[in-house]
Amino acid sequence: MAARPDPMRFQNVAIPATATPSAPERTQHQEWDELADRVAAPPFLRPGWIEAWCRAYAKAAPTVLEVRRGGELAGVLPVIRRRRATAGPTNSHTPLFGPLAADEEAAAELAGRAVAELGGALVLEPVDPAHPATAAFADALLESGRLTLAESLRKAPYVAVEGSFDDYLKELSKNHRKQVARRRRRLEEAGHVTVEIQTSPHGLASALEDFVQLESSGWKRGSGTAIASRRANRDFYTEVARWAAERGSLRLSFLALDGRPIAAELGLEEGGVLYALKGGFDPAYSGFGPGQLLTHESLSRCFAAGLESYEFLGRDEGYKLAWTSATRERVRLRAFPRTLGGRVSRQAHRRLRPLWLRLRRA
C-alpha cells in the first residue's frame, strides 16, 4: 500500500501584493491556529483537523493558498488538485469547510488567488452560504469571470442556547418531554446511571475503543458508514480525538448503566459551541433511548456552561428535529472557467443534481 502524503508538507502559495516574510520562529500552523482564534472559526477549518483528514484520506499533499498583511496571516484555503477539478480536503466526514479569512477582503483575495493559481474547476463543500467570508469568496469568483453554481446539500440542525434549560424544554413537544422523562426513569430503575466525559489525553485510547464499539453497533455496521467499517475512518477520528484532547476541546461523553457504557457522543467544544460529530448506542438497550438521554445531558451542559449553541451536524433527521426546528444550510460551491468546456460542465451539474436527488430519495 502506498504511503499517505505527509500533510505537514504543504505547498504554500502567497499573494505577492500582500506577502511579506513571516517571523522565522513562527510556523505556518501556529499562524493558522491564531487566525482561527481571531475569527472564532469552527474546528473543521483548523490545521489539526485538516492534517488528520489528509493523513487518513488524501492521495496527494494539499496546496495551501495564503493571504498576508504586514507579515500576518489573514487568509488560508487548503485545496487538493485532482484530475477533473481542484477541491477542498473534504468528504462525508467533513461537517463544514470554506475559506478561513480575517475579513471579507481577505476572502475575496483568496478567491482571486484560486483563480490565478489553480485553473480548471474548483469545488468547495460543504460550505455555509450565510457566512460573510464564504459569500465574499463566491462573489469574487463571479466577478473574476468564473461561472459559479451553488447546490444545496443538506440542512444541519442546531439548538441556540438562549435562556434557561427549563425554558428551552418547555418549547419542545409535550410527548417528547414525557418520553425522555419516562425513559430516564426506567433506566434509573434498572441500575446506577452516570454520565462521564473524557476531555484529556490520559486514558483516551481506552475511551476511544469503547466509543468506536458503540458507534459501530447496530444498523451502522451493516450500512458501511460506521467508523470501524474502514481503517481510514478509525485513523481519522482517532487523530482528531487526540488533537482535540491536547488542545482542550475534546468532549467524549458516555452514558453508563452500572459502569457499562451504553451510549456515546464524540463532541468538540470550540468558541462557545459544542459540535456533535458522531454518536452511537448499544442496541441491547434501545428500549431506554440511551442516545436520546445522552443528547438531553449534552444539551443540559451547554445551557449550564453558557455556550452559544449545540450543533447536531449532518442532516435534518427526525431524531434531531425532535430537539429543534432550527437548521443551517450547507451547500456545494462550484466554479468553472468561462470556456466552452466550463459552460458544458456547469450545465451538466445543474441538470444532474436534481436527478441525483430524486434517485437518492427513491
Buried (B, 14 or more C-beta within 10 A) or exposed (E): EEEBBEBEEBBEBBBEEBBEEBEEEEEBBBBBBEBBEEBEBBBBBBBBBBBBBBBBBBEEBBBBBBBBBEEBBBBBBBBBBEEEBBBBBBBEBBBBBBBBBBBBBBBBBBBBBBBEBBEBBBBBBBBBBEBEBBBBBBBBBEEBEBBBBBBEBBBBBBBEBEEEBEEBBEEBEEEEBEBBEEBBEEBEEEEEBEBEBBBEBEEBEEBBEBBBBBBBBBEBBEEEBBBBBBEBBBBBBBBBBBBBBEBEBBBBBBBBBEEEBBBBBBBBBBBEBBBBBBBBBBBEBEEBBBBBBBBBBBBBBBBEEEBBBBBBBBEBEEEBBBBBEBBBBBBBBBBBBEEEEBEEBBEEBEEEBEEEEEEEEE
